Amino acid sequence: MVRVVSRFFIGFVIEFVIAISSRFVAGSGAAARLFRTGQVVRILGVSRRQLQYWAGTDLVAPSARTQGGHHRYTFEDLVALRAAKQLIDAGVSVQRIRHSIGSLRRLLPEVQKPLSELVLVATGDLVLVLHQGSAFEAVSGQEWIFEVSRFQREIEQRLGNDAEARADF
């Protein structure tokens, strides 16, 4: 099944993400810091227990630990945690998110941290991924967008000079 999604919407989401992420250049400001658990709790509005659970179940694990074993989160970890929180708030189960992450790592081996490297959109319990100009379902990889105008050109090309087929079209 293919669903038609507005190119305007997809373009808007991609441009918004690029605009936001371009503010955080590696090595400057928030992108260069390590955040303590208490800071992450305040920033994201989640509980310490939620962070522990997400780290323990490998939903989003902190990138660093102190010598004493305390978690330290990078800005990229905060992005992943925020994405996970928004997906959960949108009704996607933690199990579905975890399954989506595993599938995305298999589908896109160049992506190490799907929650912070990809644009994800929740629609019901489905997680859609916007990547390199296309949208697809995170678990199955099924594409959800196609350009209607390009499809029309493909039909015309396949029918060629068949006047009867074009008349019906």
BELKASUL-V117307 format. One record per pair of residues at least 6 apart in sequence whose ideal C-beta (glycine too) atoms are under 6 Angstrom apart, sorted by sequence separation. I is the first residue (numbers start at 0). GAP is how many residues later the second one is. D is the distance in whole Angstrom. If there is no record, write none. Layout:
i->I gap->GAP d->D
i->I gap->GAP d->D
//
This chain:
i->53 gap->6 d->5
i->54 gap->6 d->5
i->110 gap->6 d->5
i->135 gap->6 d->6
i->158 gap->6 d->4
i->23 gap->7 d->4
i->40 gap->7 d->6
i->119 gap->7 d->6
i->120 gap->7 d->4
i->127 gap->7 d->5
i->128 gap->7 d->6
i->135 gap->7 d->5
i->63 gap->8 d->4
i->135 gap->8 d->6
i->61 gap->9 d->4
i->119 gap->9 d->6
i->128 gap->9 d->5
i->134 gap->9 d->5
i->61 gap->10 d->6
i->86 gap->10 d->5
i->103 gap->10 d->4
i->134 gap->10 d->4
i->61 gap->11 d->5
i->62 gap->11 d->5
i->117 gap->11 d->5
i->118 gap->11 d->4
i->125 gap->11 d->6
i->126 gap->11 d->4
i->133 gap->11 d->6
i->83 gap->13 d->6
i->100 gap->13 d->5
i->117 gap->13 d->6
i->62 gap->14 d->5
i->61 gap->15 d->6
i->127 gap->16 d->6
i->59 gap->20 d->5
i->59 gap->21 d->5
i->59 gap->24 d->6
i->58 gap->25 d->6
i->99 gap->27 d->5
i->95 gap->29 d->6
i->33 gap->30 d->6
i->91 gap->30 d->5
i->83 gap->31 d->6
i->82 gap->32 d->4
i->89 gap->32 d->4
i->39 gap->33 d->5
i->79 gap->33 d->6
i->91 gap->33 d->6
i->36 gap->34 d->5
i->103 gap->34 d->6
i->106 gap->34 d->5
i->79 gap->35 d->4
i->86 gap->35 d->5
i->91 gap->35 d->6
i->102 gap->35 d->6
i->79 gap->36 d->4
i->102 gap->36 d->5
i->43 gap->37 d->6
i->78 gap->37 d->4
i->82 gap->37 d->6
i->33 gap->38 d->4
i->34 gap->38 d->4
i->99 gap->38 d->4
i->58 gap->39 d->6
i->99 gap->39 d->6
i->75 gap->40 d->5
i->98 gap->40 d->6
i->43 gap->41 d->6
i->30 gap->44 d->4
i->29 gap->45 d->5
i->16 gap->102 d->5
i->4 gap->140 d->5
i->2 gap->141 d->5
i->1 gap->144 d->6
//
